[in-house]
Amino acid sequence: MTNLPEHAGTPGPPEMRAGDADRDRVAQVLRDAAGDGRLTLDELDERLDAVYAAKTYADLEPLTRDLPAVGASAVPAPQTGTDWRPVDGAPSWASGIGIMSGFTRSGVWNVPRSFLAFAFWGGGKIDLREARFTGERVTIRAFAVMGGVEIVAPEDITVHVKGIGVMGGFDHGASGVGAPGSPTVVVRGFAFWGGVDVKRRARRHEKKLRKELRKREDGS
């Protein structure tokens, strides 16, 4: 048995090209194995690099060969186990404006389908790590004029950054595919003599898990 996905009920041949969903599923198996103490952090990082470089099923299969096989039913949707659904009573903002001042949108909050961020001689921070989403796709329009906007996304959502910088910076480094079933966040806008910084950061409980794994490794 393997941890690879199946198509039409039949395992794909080794030469079959792997898709993003296939790589994401294997990556989640590896993360779960690290959480169970089956892999060290160094082993996890090494195998994740190999996962996202894999082109075929044959490239993916050896990465989970020494781990317990799991069925598709054991993987929640989304596979991260994160609940993206809106929370009754949680705050929701459609915008954040900082003019010679600042704003912060963080914690548990319901993100609308469209969000406007504007900073002029000021700054703002939009933290999506504990956020809930009202739709599968969210568009953030961020404008920074002689100011800055910081957007922090968790590691398991899909992010597309499409803004531009004019005598300023608009960071595209966080663009990438998230876990299957996760929301998609599209960041548009521009920065003029300012900057829009989009980054990925782990959630608090994920940081705690990694810290515990390091302690376990140090004590072994």
ChimeraX commands (.cxc) that place a marker at each C-alpha (Angstrom):
marker #1 position 0.00,0.00,0.00 radius 0.5
marker #1 position 1.07,3.59,-0.57 radius 0.5
marker #1 position -0.12,7.02,0.50 radius 0.5
marker #1 position -0.56,8.12,-3.09 radius 0.5
marker #1 position -4.01,9.17,-4.37 radius 0.5
marker #1 position -5.99,6.97,-6.67 radius 0.5
marker #1 position -7.71,7.91,-9.93 radius 0.5
marker #1 position -10.98,6.22,-10.93 radius 0.5
marker #1 position -10.32,3.64,-8.21 radius 0.5
marker #1 position -7.05,2.46,-9.80 radius 0.5
marker #1 position -3.56,3.55,-8.68 radius 0.5
marker #1 position -1.81,5.51,-11.40 radius 0.5
marker #1 position 1.21,3.99,-13.15 radius 0.5
marker #1 position 4.61,5.19,-11.90 radius 0.5
marker #1 position 5.22,7.23,-15.03 radius 0.5
marker #1 position 1.96,9.18,-14.63 radius 0.5
marker #1 position 2.52,12.89,-14.08 radius 0.5
marker #1 position 1.72,14.06,-10.55 radius 0.5
marker #1 position -0.58,17.03,-10.03 radius 0.5
marker #1 position -0.65,19.73,-7.36 radius 0.5
marker #1 position -3.35,17.85,-5.41 radius 0.5
marker #1 position -1.17,14.72,-5.41 radius 0.5
marker #1 position 1.83,16.61,-4.07 radius 0.5
marker #1 position -0.29,18.38,-1.45 radius 0.5
marker #1 position -1.74,15.08,-0.22 radius 0.5
marker #1 position 1.70,13.49,0.18 radius 0.5
marker #1 position 2.97,16.65,1.91 radius 0.5
marker #1 position 0.15,16.40,4.43 radius 0.5
marker #1 position 1.00,12.74,5.13 radius 0.5
marker #1 position 4.57,13.82,5.87 radius 0.5
marker #1 position 3.45,16.66,8.16 radius 0.5
marker #1 position 1.19,14.27,10.07 radius 0.5
marker #1 position 4.09,11.82,10.40 radius 0.5
marker #1 position 6.28,14.57,11.84 radius 0.5
marker #1 position 3.55,15.45,14.30 radius 0.5
marker #1 position 3.46,11.80,15.41 radius 0.5
marker #1 position 7.22,11.78,15.92 radius 0.5
marker #1 position 7.90,9.48,12.95 radius 0.5
marker #1 position 10.01,12.09,11.14 radius 0.5
marker #1 position 12.43,14.68,12.46 radius 0.5
marker #1 position 12.12,18.30,11.32 radius 0.5
marker #1 position 15.20,17.90,9.12 radius 0.5
marker #1 position 13.69,14.80,7.52 radius 0.5
marker #1 position 10.38,16.61,7.05 radius 0.5
marker #1 position 12.04,19.58,5.34 radius 0.5
marker #1 position 14.09,17.28,3.10 radius 0.5
marker #1 position 11.08,15.24,2.04 radius 0.5
marker #1 position 8.87,18.29,1.48 radius 0.5
marker #1 position 11.50,19.71,-0.87 radius 0.5
marker #1 position 11.40,16.42,-2.77 radius 0.5
marker #1 position 7.58,16.41,-2.81 radius 0.5
marker #1 position 7.27,19.79,-4.49 radius 0.5
marker #1 position 10.01,18.91,-6.96 radius 0.5
marker #1 position 8.31,15.61,-7.90 radius 0.5
marker #1 position 7.03,15.25,-11.45 radius 0.5
marker #1 position 5.64,11.70,-11.45 radius 0.5
marker #1 position 4.07,9.15,-9.10 radius 0.5
marker #1 position 7.40,7.33,-9.13 radius 0.5
marker #1 position 9.02,10.41,-7.59 radius 0.5
marker #1 position 6.39,10.61,-4.84 radius 0.5
marker #1 position 6.04,6.95,-3.85 radius 0.5
marker #1 position 9.42,6.51,-2.05 radius 0.5
marker #1 position 8.76,9.54,0.16 radius 0.5
marker #1 position 6.04,7.75,2.17 radius 0.5
marker #1 position 7.14,4.13,1.67 radius 0.5
marker #1 position 8.36,3.81,5.28 radius 0.5
marker #1 position 5.23,5.44,6.77 radius 0.5
marker #1 position 1.86,3.89,7.69 radius 0.5
marker #1 position -0.53,3.89,4.75 radius 0.5
marker #1 position -3.61,6.05,5.10 radius 0.5
marker #1 position -6.85,5.95,3.17 radius 0.5
marker #1 position -8.41,8.94,1.54 radius 0.5
marker #1 position -11.18,8.84,4.13 radius 0.5
marker #1 position -8.65,9.53,6.88 radius 0.5
marker #1 position -7.80,12.89,5.36 radius 0.5
marker #1 position -10.16,15.71,6.32 radius 0.5
marker #1 position -11.28,18.32,3.83 radius 0.5
marker #1 position -9.43,20.55,3.65 radius 0.5
marker #1 position -6.54,18.23,4.37 radius 0.5
marker #1 position -5.01,20.65,6.87 radius 0.5
marker #1 position -7.98,20.08,9.18 radius 0.5
marker #1 position -8.45,23.85,9.38 radius 0.5
marker #1 position -11.99,25.14,9.71 radius 0.5
marker #1 position -12.40,28.09,7.34 radius 0.5
marker #1 position -16.11,28.68,7.99 radius 0.5
marker #1 position -17.25,32.06,9.36 radius 0.5
marker #1 position -17.76,32.35,13.11 radius 0.5
marker #1 position -21.01,33.81,14.43 radius 0.5
marker #1 position -20.31,36.97,16.40 radius 0.5
marker #1 position -16.75,37.39,15.14 radius 0.5
marker #1 position -15.85,40.85,13.84 radius 0.5
marker #1 position -15.69,41.53,10.13 radius 0.5
marker #1 position -14.09,44.45,8.31 radius 0.5
marker #1 position -14.33,45.35,4.63 radius 0.5
marker #1 position -11.46,47.84,4.78 radius 0.5
marker #1 position -8.51,49.19,6.69 radius 0.5
marker #1 position -7.27,52.76,6.27 radius 0.5
marker #1 position -4.17,54.32,7.76 radius 0.5
marker #1 position -3.61,58.00,6.98 radius 0.5
marker #1 position -0.72,59.24,9.08 radius 0.5
marker #1 position -1.76,56.42,11.41 radius 0.5
marker #1 position -2.16,52.66,11.34 radius 0.5
marker #1 position -4.65,49.81,11.38 radius 0.5
marker #1 position -4.58,46.13,12.28 radius 0.5
marker #1 position -6.92,43.32,11.29 radius 0.5
marker #1 position -5.96,40.16,13.14 radius 0.5
marker #1 position -7.17,37.33,15.37 radius 0.5
marker #1 position -10.37,35.45,14.63 radius 0.5
marker #1 position -12.34,37.56,12.15 radius 0.5
marker #1 position -14.60,36.90,9.19 radius 0.5
marker #1 position -12.93,38.00,5.97 radius 0.5
marker #1 position -15.36,39.29,3.33 radius 0.5
marker #1 position -15.00,38.47,-0.35 radius 0.5
marker #1 position -13.45,41.87,-0.98 radius 0.5
marker #1 position -11.17,43.91,1.29 radius 0.5
marker #1 position -9.64,47.35,0.70 radius 0.5
marker #1 position -6.39,48.42,2.39 radius 0.5
marker #1 position -4.99,51.95,2.04 radius 0.5
marker #1 position -1.97,53.46,3.75 radius 0.5
marker #1 position -0.77,57.04,3.25 radius 0.5
marker #1 position 2.10,58.13,5.46 radius 0.5
marker #1 position 1.02,55.31,7.70 radius 0.5
marker #1 position 0.78,51.55,7.87 radius 0.5
marker #1 position -1.52,48.61,8.18 radius 0.5
marker #1 position -1.38,44.91,8.96 radius 0.5
marker #1 position -3.81,42.24,7.72 radius 0.5
marker #1 position -3.24,38.93,9.51 radius 0.5
marker #1 position -5.12,35.99,7.99 radius 0.5
marker #1 position -3.63,33.19,10.09 radius 0.5
marker #1 position -6.63,32.85,12.44 radius 0.5
marker #1 position -9.17,34.35,10.04 radius 0.5
marker #1 position -12.34,32.71,8.73 radius 0.5
marker #1 position -13.55,33.19,5.17 radius 0.5
marker #1 position -17.03,33.98,3.88 radius 0.5
marker #1 position -16.18,32.73,0.38 radius 0.5
marker #1 position -13.77,30.45,-1.42 radius 0.5
marker #1 position -12.05,33.43,-3.06 radius 0.5
marker #1 position -11.04,36.71,-1.42 radius 0.5
marker #1 position -9.62,39.74,-3.21 radius 0.5
marker #1 position -7.52,42.19,-1.21 radius 0.5
marker #1 position -6.83,45.52,-2.90 radius 0.5
marker #1 position -3.85,47.09,-1.19 radius 0.5
marker #1 position -2.61,50.61,-1.92 radius 0.5
marker #1 position 0.44,52.06,-0.19 radius 0.5
marker #1 position 1.48,55.66,-0.85 radius 0.5
marker #1 position 4.53,56.67,1.15 radius 0.5
marker #1 position 3.39,54.04,3.61 radius 0.5
marker #1 position 3.23,50.30,4.04 radius 0.5
marker #1 position 0.74,47.44,4.13 radius 0.5
marker #1 position 1.71,44.05,5.57 radius 0.5
marker #1 position -0.35,40.97,4.72 radius 0.5
marker #1 position 0.33,37.76,6.66 radius 0.5
marker #1 position -1.11,34.53,5.24 radius 0.5
marker #1 position -0.99,31.04,6.76 radius 0.5
marker #1 position 1.10,28.43,5.00 radius 0.5
marker #1 position -1.83,26.31,3.77 radius 0.5
marker #1 position -3.95,28.73,1.72 radius 0.5
marker #1 position -3.54,29.63,-1.94 radius 0.5
marker #1 position -2.12,33.10,-2.53 radius 0.5
marker #1 position -1.83,35.00,-5.81 radius 0.5
marker #1 position -0.06,38.38,-5.65 radius 0.5
marker #1 position -0.68,40.57,-8.69 radius 0.5
marker #1 position 0.14,44.10,-7.52 radius 0.5
marker #1 position 2.82,46.42,-8.88 radius 0.5
marker #1 position 5.30,48.81,-7.33 radius 0.5
marker #1 position 6.13,52.27,-8.72 radius 0.5
marker #1 position 9.21,53.61,-6.98 radius 0.5
marker #1 position 8.14,51.20,-4.28 radius 0.5
marker #1 position 7.86,47.49,-3.63 radius 0.5
marker #1 position 5.10,44.91,-4.03 radius 0.5
marker #1 position 6.31,41.54,-2.73 radius 0.5
marker #1 position 5.27,38.52,-4.83 radius 0.5
marker #1 position 7.27,35.94,-2.88 radius 0.5
marker #1 position 4.27,34.52,-1.01 radius 0.5
marker #1 position 2.40,33.44,-4.15 radius 0.5
marker #1 position 1.74,29.72,-4.21 radius 0.5
marker #1 position -0.78,26.89,-4.03 radius 0.5
marker #1 position -2.28,25.92,-0.68 radius 0.5
marker #1 position -3.91,22.75,0.58 radius 0.5
marker #1 position -6.84,21.27,-1.39 radius 0.5
marker #1 position -10.09,22.91,-0.34 radius 0.5
marker #1 position -8.42,25.96,1.16 radius 0.5
marker #1 position -9.50,29.52,0.30 radius 0.5
marker #1 position -7.76,31.53,-2.40 radius 0.5
marker #1 position -6.53,35.03,-1.59 radius 0.5
marker #1 position -5.73,37.36,-4.49 radius 0.5
marker #1 position -3.76,40.49,-3.64 radius 0.5
marker #1 position -3.97,43.37,-6.12 radius 0.5
marker #1 position -3.07,47.06,-5.99 radius 0.5
marker #1 position 0.05,49.17,-6.13 radius 0.5
marker #1 position 2.73,50.75,-4.01 radius 0.5
marker #1 position 4.08,54.25,-4.73 radius 0.5
marker #1 position 7.05,55.32,-2.65 radius 0.5
marker #1 position 5.91,52.68,-0.24 radius 0.5
marker #1 position 5.55,48.94,0.05 radius 0.5
marker #1 position 3.10,46.06,0.22 radius 0.5
marker #1 position 4.69,43.08,1.95 radius 0.5
marker #1 position 2.94,39.72,1.56 radius 0.5
marker #1 position 4.39,36.88,3.60 radius 0.5
marker #1 position 3.52,33.42,4.90 radius 0.5
marker #1 position 3.81,32.56,8.57 radius 0.5
marker #1 position 2.83,29.54,10.65 radius 0.5
marker #1 position -0.09,29.74,13.06 radius 0.5
marker #1 position 0.60,29.82,16.80 radius 0.5
marker #1 position -0.33,26.18,17.35 radius 0.5
marker #1 position 1.84,25.15,14.41 radius 0.5
marker #1 position 4.78,27.05,15.87 radius 0.5
marker #1 position 4.14,25.31,19.20 radius 0.5
marker #1 position 4.13,21.91,17.49 radius 0.5
marker #1 position 7.42,22.61,15.77 radius 0.5
marker #1 position 8.93,23.81,19.04 radius 0.5
marker #1 position 7.84,20.59,20.75 radius 0.5
marker #1 position 9.33,18.54,17.92 radius 0.5
marker #1 position 12.65,20.34,18.29 radius 0.5
marker #1 position 12.64,19.69,22.03 radius 0.5
marker #1 position 11.91,16.03,21.38 radius 0.5
marker #1 position 14.79,15.84,18.92 radius 0.5
marker #1 position 17.17,17.59,21.31 radius 0.5
marker #1 position 16.24,15.16,24.08 radius 0.5
marker #1 position 16.65,12.06,21.94 radius 0.5
marker link #1:1,2 radius 0.2
marker link #1:2,3 radius 0.2
marker link #1:3,4 radius 0.2
marker link #1:4,5 radius 0.2
marker link #1:5,6 radius 0.2
marker link #1:6,7 radius 0.2
marker link #1:7,8 radius 0.2
marker link #1:8,9 radius 0.2
marker link #1:9,10 radius 0.2
marker link #1:10,11 radius 0.2
marker link #1:11,12 radius 0.2
marker link #1:12,13 radius 0.2
marker link #1:13,14 radius 0.2
marker link #1:14,15 radius 0.2
marker link #1:15,16 radius 0.2
marker link #1:16,17 radius 0.2
marker link #1:17,18 radius 0.2
marker link #1:18,19 radius 0.2
marker link #1:19,20 radius 0.2
marker link #1:20,21 radius 0.2
marker link #1:21,22 radius 0.2
marker link #1:22,23 radius 0.2
marker link #1:23,24 radius 0.2
marker link #1:24,25 radius 0.2
marker link #1:25,26 radius 0.2
marker link #1:26,27 radius 0.2
marker link #1:27,28 radius 0.2
marker link #1:28,29 radius 0.2
marker link #1:29,30 radius 0.2
marker link #1:30,31 radius 0.2
marker link #1:31,32 radius 0.2
marker link #1:32,33 radius 0.2
marker link #1:33,34 radius 0.2
marker link #1:34,35 radius 0.2
marker link #1:35,36 radius 0.2
marker link #1:36,37 radius 0.2
marker link #1:37,38 radius 0.2
marker link #1:38,39 radius 0.2
marker link #1:39,40 radius 0.2
marker link #1:40,41 radius 0.2
marker link #1:41,42 radius 0.2
marker link #1:42,43 radius 0.2
marker link #1:43,44 radius 0.2
marker link #1:44,45 radius 0.2
marker link #1:45,46 radius 0.2
marker link #1:46,47 radius 0.2
marker link #1:47,48 radius 0.2
marker link #1:48,49 radius 0.2
marker link #1:49,50 radius 0.2
marker link #1:50,51 radius 0.2
marker link #1:51,52 radius 0.2
marker link #1:52,53 radius 0.2
marker link #1:53,54 radius 0.2
marker link #1:54,55 radius 0.2
marker link #1:55,56 radius 0.2
marker link #1:56,57 radius 0.2
marker link #1:57,58 radius 0.2
marker link #1:58,59 radius 0.2
marker link #1:59,60 radius 0.2
marker link #1:60,61 radius 0.2
marker link #1:61,62 radius 0.2
marker link #1:62,63 radius 0.2
marker link #1:63,64 radius 0.2
marker link #1:64,65 radius 0.2
marker link #1:65,66 radius 0.2
marker link #1:66,67 radius 0.2
marker link #1:67,68 radius 0.2
marker link #1:68,69 radius 0.2
marker link #1:69,70 radius 0.2
marker link #1:70,71 radius 0.2
marker link #1:71,72 radius 0.2
marker link #1:72,73 radius 0.2
marker link #1:73,74 radius 0.2
marker link #1:74,75 radius 0.2
marker link #1:75,76 radius 0.2
marker link #1:76,77 radius 0.2
marker link #1:77,78 radius 0.2
marker link #1:78,79 radius 0.2
marker link #1:79,80 radius 0.2
marker link #1:80,81 radius 0.2
marker link #1:81,82 radius 0.2
marker link #1:82,83 radius 0.2
marker link #1:83,84 radius 0.2
marker link #1:84,85 radius 0.2
marker link #1:85,86 radius 0.2
marker link #1:86,87 radius 0.2
marker link #1:87,88 radius 0.2
marker link #1:88,89 radius 0.2
marker link #1:89,90 radius 0.2
marker link #1:90,91 radius 0.2
marker link #1:91,92 radius 0.2
marker link #1:92,93 radius 0.2
marker link #1:93,94 radius 0.2
marker link #1:94,95 radius 0.2
marker link #1:95,96 radius 0.2
marker link #1:96,97 radius 0.2
marker link #1:97,98 radius 0.2
marker link #1:98,99 radius 0.2
marker link #1:99,100 radius 0.2
marker link #1:100,101 radius 0.2
marker link #1:101,102 radius 0.2
marker link #1:102,103 radius 0.2
marker link #1:103,104 radius 0.2
marker link #1:104,105 radius 0.2
marker link #1:105,106 radius 0.2
marker link #1:106,107 radius 0.2
marker link #1:107,108 radius 0.2
marker link #1:108,109 radius 0.2
marker link #1:109,110 radius 0.2
marker link #1:110,111 radius 0.2
marker link #1:111,112 radius 0.2
marker link #1:112,113 radius 0.2
marker link #1:113,114 radius 0.2
marker link #1:114,115 radius 0.2
marker link #1:115,116 radius 0.2
marker link #1:116,117 radius 0.2
marker link #1:117,118 radius 0.2
marker link #1:118,119 radius 0.2
marker link #1:119,120 radius 0.2
marker link #1:120,121 radius 0.2
marker link #1:121,122 radius 0.2
marker link #1:122,123 radius 0.2
marker link #1:123,124 radius 0.2
marker link #1:124,125 radius 0.2
marker link #1:125,126 radius 0.2
marker link #1:126,127 radius 0.2
marker link #1:127,128 radius 0.2
marker link #1:128,129 radius 0.2
marker link #1:129,130 radius 0.2
marker link #1:130,131 radius 0.2
marker link #1:131,132 radius 0.2
marker link #1:132,133 radius 0.2
marker link #1:133,134 radius 0.2
marker link #1:134,135 radius 0.2
marker link #1:135,136 radius 0.2
marker link #1:136,137 radius 0.2
marker link #1:137,138 radius 0.2
marker link #1:138,139 radius 0.2
marker link #1:139,140 radius 0.2
marker link #1:140,141 radius 0.2
marker link #1:141,142 radius 0.2
marker link #1:142,143 radius 0.2
marker link #1:143,144 radius 0.2
marker link #1:144,145 radius 0.2
marker link #1:145,146 radius 0.2
marker link #1:146,147 radius 0.2
marker link #1:147,148 radius 0.2
marker link #1:148,149 radius 0.2
marker link #1:149,150 radius 0.2
marker link #1:150,151 radius 0.2
marker link #1:151,152 radius 0.2
marker link #1:152,153 radius 0.2
marker link #1:153,154 radius 0.2
marker link #1:154,155 radius 0.2
marker link #1:155,156 radius 0.2
marker link #1:156,157 radius 0.2
marker link #1:157,158 radius 0.2
marker link #1:158,159 radius 0.2
marker link #1:159,160 radius 0.2
marker link #1:160,161 radius 0.2
marker link #1:161,162 radius 0.2
marker link #1:162,163 radius 0.2
marker link #1:163,164 radius 0.2
marker link #1:164,165 radius 0.2
marker link #1:165,166 radius 0.2
marker link #1:166,167 radius 0.2
marker link #1:167,168 radius 0.2
marker link #1:168,169 radius 0.2
marker link #1:169,170 radius 0.2
marker link #1:170,171 radius 0.2
marker link #1:171,172 radius 0.2
marker link #1:172,173 radius 0.2
marker link #1:173,174 radius 0.2
marker link #1:174,175 radius 0.2
marker link #1:175,176 radius 0.2
marker link #1:176,177 radius 0.2
marker link #1:177,178 radius 0.2
marker link #1:178,179 radius 0.2
marker link #1:179,180 radius 0.2
marker link #1:180,181 radius 0.2
marker link #1:181,182 radius 0.2
marker link #1:182,183 radius 0.2
marker link #1:183,184 radius 0.2
marker link #1:184,185 radius 0.2
marker link #1:185,186 radius 0.2
marker link #1:186,187 radius 0.2
marker link #1:187,188 radius 0.2
marker link #1:188,189 radius 0.2
marker link #1:189,190 radius 0.2
marker link #1:190,191 radius 0.2
marker link #1:191,192 radius 0.2
marker link #1:192,193 radius 0.2
marker link #1:193,194 radius 0.2
marker link #1:194,195 radius 0.2
marker link #1:195,196 radius 0.2
marker link #1:196,197 radius 0.2
marker link #1:197,198 radius 0.2
marker link #1:198,199 radius 0.2
marker link #1:199,200 radius 0.2
marker link #1:200,201 radius 0.2
marker link #1:201,202 radius 0.2
marker link #1:202,203 radius 0.2
marker link #1:203,204 radius 0.2
marker link #1:204,205 radius 0.2
marker link #1:205,206 radius 0.2
marker link #1:206,207 radius 0.2
marker link #1:207,208 radius 0.2
marker link #1:208,209 radius 0.2
marker link #1:209,210 radius 0.2
marker link #1:210,211 radius 0.2
marker link #1:211,212 radius 0.2
marker link #1:212,213 radius 0.2
marker link #1:213,214 radius 0.2
marker link #1:214,215 radius 0.2
marker link #1:215,216 radius 0.2
marker link #1:216,217 radius 0.2
marker link #1:217,218 radius 0.2
marker link #1:218,219 radius 0.2
marker link #1:219,220 radius 0.2
view
